Amino acid sequence: MAFGFVVERFGLFLHMLAPQTPQHLERGISFWVGLGFILLGSLMAVLAVIQYRRVLRTLKPVEIPDGYWVNMAALSTLLLAVLGMVLSAYLTMGLK
């Protein structure tokens, strides 16, 4: 996701450096590639949580270390996925 954001913002940076007259900001290929990376990262985070939960169900309670928060990784990863989707929506709606 971070790589996608960097790619998307680099396109904006290049647009700002271009010696042109002020005009409407157009979405170039870097915007769409960056947005794709952000969305792909969000999707992979959700899929990782699904896989983690499946593997966790195969473990016996004795195999899980005492004090291990089994839901912390899933919750933080889902939060990251939601933030990636919010970032995608913001970037998409921010450039009209």
N, C-alpha and C positions, 0 to 999 in steps of 0.2 A: 504494500500500500504506500509506504513512504517513497519507494522508487517511482511509483505512478504520480505522486504529488510533485516530485522533483521534475519529472518529465513535463508535466502539464505546466508548471510554473516557468520552466525554462523557455517554453514556447512564448509565454507572455513576456518574458525578459527580452527575448530576441525581437519581438514585435515593438517593444518600447525603444530598443536601440536603433531600429530601422529609421533612416532619415526620410520620413514621409510627412505629408501634411496630416494634421489631426483628422482621424476618421473613425468610423465605427469599428470596434474591436471584433475581428473575425476569429472564428474557431478554426484553428489549423489542425494539421495531422497530429502535432504534439499534444493538443488538448484531448483528442479522442484516444490516442495511445495511452496517455497518462490516466485518463478516466477508466480505460479498460483495465490497466494494472491495479487501480484502486478497487474496482469492483471484483476483479479476480482475487485479490487479496482478501476481500471480505467473504467471498464465497468459500475460499480455501479455509478460512478461519471457522466458518460454520461447519464445513465438512470435517475438520479436525475435531471439533467438539462431538460430533456424531460418532466418529470413530473412537474417540476417547471413552465415551459413555458405553459403547459396545464392548470394548476391552475391559472396562471396569466391571461390567456385569459378569464377566467370566471369572473374576477373582473371588476367592472365598474371603469371608471377613477376616480370617486369621492372616491372610496374605497382605492385607493393607496395614501399613505401619500405624502404631498408636499415635494419635494427634495429627494424622494426615488429613488435611481438608480436601476431601474428594471433589467438592463442588467449586472450589476457588479457581482452579484452572479453567473450568468450563465457563464460569460466570465472567471471568476477566476476558477470555477470548471472545465470548459473545458480545461483551461491551465493546471490544475493539472492532468487531464486525459491524456493529450498529454505528459506531463513530465513522467508519469508512463509508458506509452508505449515506450518512448525513453529510459527510464531506463531498461525496459525489453529487448529491442533490444541491448542495450549496454552490459548487462549481458550475453545475449545469444551469441553475437559475440565475447565478450571479452575472453571467455574460449574455445579456439579451440584446 
